[in-house]
Amino acid sequence: MAVSITEKAAAEVAKVKTSQELDELTFLRVGVVGGGCSGFSYSLKFEAEFDEAADNRYTQHGVDVVVDKKSALYLEGTVIDWYDGLDRRGFTFENPNAVKSCGCGSSFQA
């Protein structure tokens, strides 16, 4: 499994899906795109299109997570969590493949 999502992150995803009134078939797509201050940036978005040849699908804590196979190479073993503190709020990525990350944690170098 390329990406794991914690219970806390899954609860936040479910809350957002409900507040945006998204269809039950909508899943969380996790990916990697070029850019950011370290070379690659994480991508999170809701989608309904799934390509069995190009994507992997996992269900964790009641949330469907899809990762395209190219991104999976950079995300293998990554854990997505939700942080809600006084200093900031958002999803965090613990990526064992990241050689270097930026200060905000939204981009990395592999």
Residue pairs with C-beta under 8 A, 6 or more apart in sequence:
1 58
2 56
2 58
2 67
2 71
2 72
2 75
2 76
2 77
2 78
3 30
3 58
3 65
3 67
3 72
3 75
3 78
3 79
3 80
4 60
4 78
4 79
4 80
5 13
5 28
5 60
5 61
5 63
5 65
5 79
5 80
5 81
6 61
6 79
6 80
6 81
6 82
7 61
8 81
8 82
9 80
9 81
9 82
9 91
10 60
10 61
10 62
10 63
11 61
11 82
12 82
12 91
13 28
13 63
14 62
14 63
16 46
17 26
17 46
20 46
22 46
23 48
25 48
26 46
26 47
26 48
27 46
27 47
27 48
27 50
27 57
27 63
27 64
27 65
27 66
28 44
28 45
28 46
28 63
28 64
28 65
28 66
29 43
29 44
29 45
29 46
29 47
29 66
29 67
29 68
30 42
30 43
30 44
30 65
30 66
30 67
30 71
30 75
30 80
31 42
31 43
31 67
31 68
31 71
32 40
32 41
32 42
32 43
32 70
32 71
32 74
32 75
33 40
33 41
33 43
34 40
34 41
35 41
35 107
36 102
36 106
36 107
36 108
37 102
37 107
38 100
38 101
38 102
38 107
38 108
38 109
39 107
39 108
39 109
39 110
40 74
40 107
40 108
40 109
40 110
41 106
41 107
42 93
42 106
42 107
42 108
43 71
44 91
47 66
50 57
50 66
54 68
54 69
55 66
55 67
55 68
55 69
56 66
56 67
56 68
56 69
56 72
57 64
57 65
57 66
58 64
58 65
58 66
58 67
59 65
67 75
74 95
74 97
74 110
75 95
75 97
76 96
76 97
77 95
77 96
77 97
78 93
78 94
78 95
78 96
78 97
79 93
79 94
80 91
80 92
80 93
81 91
81 92
81 94
82 90
82 91
82 92
83 89
83 90
83 91
83 92
92 105
93 105
93 106
93 108
95 101
95 108
97 108
97 110
98 108
98 109
98 110
99 108
99 109
99 110
100 108
100 109
101 107
101 108
101 109
102 108
